[in-house]
Amino acid sequence: MLIPRTHALDRLLRPFYFDGRSAPQYDSEQESAWQPRVDVEEMDDKFVVRADLPGMDEKNIEVTLDDGVLSITARREDTREEARHSGRLRERRFGRFARRFQVGPEVDAQAVGASYKSGVLAVELPKKAAVQARQIEIRAE
């Protein structure tokens, strides 16, 4: 079943790139190309962005909302051991990443909050009261 999306949700689902190209742009040479998986949901009263960040210390995660851009940045430290190995397979990524999402004017920037539990970052972006859908009662005359 397809779920209809609103224009506001489409804006959040479209990553925000500073130069308009289809490839992510990084702030510096030290940001790596790894990107955590995210889910974005729209509810009547808010948007929720969830990012999988397993094994990260919450002190290394930063969430900002500035000029309509939600930014999630973090650094995962490399846990390499200096011991010599006869072989190694490394699939986990280390280093810095940044994810950015453009949010619209319907988000109440002063009420945005974030929590981190069991390796999942959840960012709640409440909608302003005037934007929330409501049922209109019809009076019989």
Solvent accessible surface area in square Angstrom, and as a share of the most:
residue,aa,sasa,rsa
1,M,221,0.99
2,L,172,0.86
3,I,132,0.67
4,P,125,0.79
5,R,142,0.52
6,T,66,0.39
7,H,157,0.70
8,A,16,0.12
9,L,19,0.09
10,D,42,0.22
11,R,56,0.21
12,L,2,0.01
13,L,67,0.33
14,R,140,0.51
15,P,41,0.26
16,F,54,0.22
17,Y,61,0.23
18,F,123,0.51
19,D,74,0.38
20,G,69,0.66
21,R,141,0.52
22,S,109,0.70
23,A,48,0.37
24,P,56,0.35
25,Q,48,0.21
26,Y,73,0.28
27,D,89,0.46
28,S,55,0.36
29,E,176,0.79
30,Q,137,0.61
31,E,11,0.05
32,S,31,0.20
33,A,70,0.54
34,W,23,0.08
35,Q,55,0.24
36,P,7,0.04
37,R,195,0.71
38,V,35,0.20
39,D,92,0.48
40,V,23,0.13
41,E,74,0.33
42,E,47,0.21
43,M,69,0.31
44,D,104,0.54
45,D,65,0.34
46,K,46,0.20
47,F,1,0.00
48,V,3,0.02
49,V,0,0.00
50,R,87,0.32
51,A,1,0.00
52,D,74,0.38
53,L,0,0.00
54,P,82,0.52
55,G,81,0.78
56,M,14,0.06
57,D,61,0.32
58,E,103,0.46
59,K,167,0.71
60,N,59,0.30
61,I,25,0.13
62,E,102,0.46
63,V,45,0.26
64,T,57,0.33
65,L,49,0.25
66,D,103,0.54
67,D,140,0.73
68,G,28,0.27
69,V,22,0.12
70,L,0,0.00
71,S,17,0.11
72,I,1,0.00
73,T,14,0.08
74,A,3,0.02
75,R,87,0.32
76,R,35,0.13
77,E,99,0.45
78,D,58,0.30
79,T,89,0.52
80,R,152,0.55
81,E,115,0.52
82,E,169,0.76
83,A,63,0.49
84,R,233,0.85
85,H,96,0.43
86,S,133,0.86
87,G,56,0.54
88,R,119,0.43
89,L,149,0.74
90,R,90,0.33
91,E,139,0.62
92,R,155,0.57
93,R,137,0.50
94,F,36,0.15
95,G,16,0.15
96,R,68,0.25
97,F,0,0.00
98,A,7,0.05
99,R,37,0.14
100,R,26,0.09
101,F,2,0.01
102,Q,69,0.31
103,V,12,0.07
104,G,11,0.10
105,P,110,0.69
106,E,19,0.09
107,V,8,0.05
108,D,45,0.24
109,A,57,0.44
110,Q,172,0.77
111,A,49,0.38
112,V,40,0.23
113,G,36,0.34
114,A,59,0.45
115,S,71,0.46
116,Y,56,0.21
117,K,162,0.69
118,S,107,0.69
119,G,13,0.12
120,V,53,0.30
121,L,7,0.03
122,A,21,0.16
123,V,0,0.00
124,E,74,0.33
125,L,0,0.00
126,P,34,0.22
127,K,21,0.09
128,K,92,0.39
129,A,87,0.68
130,A,104,0.81
131,V,70,0.40
132,Q,67,0.30
133,A,82,0.64
134,R,190,0.69
135,Q,164,0.73
136,I,102,0.52
137,E,149,0.67
138,I,159,0.81
139,R,198,0.72
140,A,106,0.82
141,E,210,0.94
